[in-house]
């Protein structure tokens, strides 16, 4: 279902320019003549994806706050000292 949406003249010009860039860069696979609605949909989807990435990043922030980093670093270096190398013989 198509909906009519009013946008400012400058946003319209930007959307038309985005459509031309998408055509030149062939950003949308299989589309050679990018319509204004396709350019706007692309921009909206890209913006929503970026906002979702930021939301997920913020949700993960603080997830390691209760980790004892000094202990973790000590264990990493101790593990490196013992190593996991095997003796290999080519006899």
C-alpha positions as CSV (number, residue, x, y, z in Angstrom):
1,X,0.0,0.0,0.0
2,X,1.4,3.4,-1.0
3,X,1.1,6.4,1.2
4,X,1.6,10.0,0.3
5,X,4.0,11.8,2.5
6,X,4.9,15.5,2.5
7,X,8.6,16.3,2.7
8,X,10.5,19.6,2.5
9,X,11.9,20.6,-0.9
10,X,15.5,20.2,0.3
11,X,14.7,16.6,1.5
12,X,13.2,15.9,-1.9
13,X,16.3,17.1,-3.6
14,X,18.5,15.0,-1.3
15,X,16.4,11.9,-2.0
16,X,16.7,12.5,-5.8
17,X,20.4,12.9,-5.4
18,X,20.6,9.7,-3.3
19,X,18.7,7.8,-6.0
20,X,21.3,8.9,-8.6
21,X,24.2,7.9,-6.3
22,X,22.5,4.5,-5.7
23,X,22.2,4.0,-9.5
24,X,25.9,5.0,-10.1
25,X,27.2,2.8,-7.3
26,X,24.8,0.0,-8.0
27,X,24.2,-0.3,-4.3
28,X,20.9,-2.0,-4.6
29,X,21.5,-5.3,-6.4
30,X,19.5,-5.8,-9.5
31,X,18.1,-2.3,-9.6
32,X,19.2,-0.1,-12.5
33,X,16.6,2.7,-12.4
34,X,16.3,3.7,-8.8
35,X,12.9,5.4,-8.2
36,X,12.4,8.1,-5.6
37,X,10.5,5.7,-3.4
38,X,13.3,3.1,-3.6
39,X,15.8,5.7,-2.6
40,X,13.8,6.8,0.4
41,X,13.1,3.2,1.4
42,X,16.9,2.5,1.2
43,X,17.7,5.6,3.3
44,X,15.1,4.7,5.9
45,X,16.2,1.1,6.2
46,X,19.9,2.1,6.4
47,X,19.0,4.6,9.2
48,X,16.9,2.0,11.1
49,X,19.8,-0.5,10.8
50,X,22.3,2.0,12.2
51,X,19.9,2.9,15.1
52,X,19.5,-0.8,15.9
53,X,23.3,-1.3,15.9
54,X,23.7,1.6,18.3
55,X,20.9,0.2,20.5
56,X,22.5,-3.2,20.6
57,X,25.9,-1.6,21.4
58,X,24.4,0.4,24.3
59,X,22.6,-2.7,25.6
60,X,25.9,-4.6,25.7
61,X,27.7,-1.7,27.4
62,X,28.5,-2.6,31.0
63,X,28.1,-6.3,30.4
64,X,31.7,-6.9,31.6
65,X,31.6,-4.5,34.5
66,X,31.6,-7.3,37.1
67,X,34.6,-9.1,35.6
68,X,37.8,-8.9,37.7
69,X,40.1,-7.7,34.9
70,X,43.3,-8.0,37.0
71,X,42.5,-11.6,37.6
72,X,41.6,-12.2,34.0
73,X,44.8,-10.6,32.7
74,X,46.9,-12.6,35.2
75,X,45.2,-15.9,34.0
76,X,45.8,-14.9,30.3
77,X,49.6,-14.4,30.9
78,X,49.8,-17.6,33.0
79,X,48.2,-19.5,30.2
80,X,50.6,-18.1,27.7
81,X,53.5,-19.3,29.9
82,X,52.3,-22.9,30.0
83,X,51.5,-22.9,26.3
84,X,49.6,-25.5,24.3
85,X,52.5,-26.6,22.0
86,X,52.9,-30.3,21.3
87,X,56.1,-32.1,20.6
88,X,55.9,-33.3,17.1
89,X,58.3,-35.8,15.6
90,X,58.7,-36.4,11.9
91,X,60.5,-39.7,12.2
